[in-house]
């Protein structure tokens, strides 16, 4: 049986500086996989490669056993309809209201009628407690609200796989909780998720599997209890000791 | 009289009335001093200028009331041609330059010829003086006596302005496109929007908003440069003023023509300032994007 996402032997360098060095990662449907590791360990780059925002140098990324994202000839717009991504810096469109931010891609890419897109967006906004913000522009939102809108915007495309790239790193500590709560809601709904984060307590709580990245490969992986309680490799122990103090 | 300030933490704005009165008084005094200084300065300058020995002849040559009244209606009529040229040229420039700016952002190899043409076009027309382009087109093309090609100088003068200004305005648009952060493009692409959709819905609306002040600046400049078409002969305001001046040996019509231009550009300039100030305020107010 093939998994929803299969990453095998992926290499990626920026200006001859290798960031991913033959990384492997398997994600089954309805799993939540959390990537941990120091800055520069390749977490963000891996997520961007999975979404096709960065082209890989070598190796394969296969979605659902059928679409090879890493193939230079693949239609990336097709891939991106199936794989959503949320960034650290929200990247909401400042010239559009919250509602327009969310409905833009469904209307223009999936050709959903405007009325239906609007209805679906409002349902999603309500699910995340943002219905009052539908008509606001992004500069009226707090960081936590903006990031939740960014999540809703990605969800509106009904992706099979959702990627979160350190989505709480730019937030005021007081606002981290509401965003993590939104992610928890998604995992309990059974959405397949790959998430890069520094929130170790949260990782332990929601992850089906934790992958510790170091120097562009998965250094150690397993269920959260195993990785956090009994890390097998000294580098994992050292990293955890540093972030869990 | 004693004033009791509200308790700390009370949900009202509180201004100390004594302090407020002081602030008001200072503001009033500043306004008075400024006004008095301006009036005094103006009086001194006017007295100095009008007392020079050459003043009567200057006044007669440039500020002749009778000449002004006689030439003004004709000048205003002629100015309508300037306005027409402006109103035709401006929309064409906007469309043309936006297309050029977009072509220059295309990265696909198939578009290389278009990109090269756009780059050469901008390089050439930014380098050549506008008046030279007007001469070239206005005298040159009709001289070819091609069939079906208009020989109307207004047509070629307007065409030359469009060609020359589009090169500048294209660069303004290109700067605007460059000012939109790459993460906006990335976010749009990650949602599955194509390159074209990303430009249309995400990049261009922000880019155009960012360049409104410099665009207005170029509009103002174009309003004035419609006078350059005079070199081809059509009776627009500068040409009319020239005719009036040379038939009376008096330069008041030129001054009148200048006033007509100013009357149009000053509101436009104030409008540009207002837009710029409003955008600066918005930028300061806006945080998260």
Interface residues (C-beta under 8 A of the other chain):
Chain A: X51 X53 X76 X77 X78 X80 X81 X84 X85 X87 X89 X90 X91 X92 X93 X94 X95 X104 X105 X108 X109 X110 X138 X139 X141 X142 X143 X146 X153 X154 X157
Chain B: X183 X184 X186 X187 X188 X189 X190 X191 X192 X193 X194 X197 X201 X202 X205 X206 X209 X285 X286 X287 X288 X289
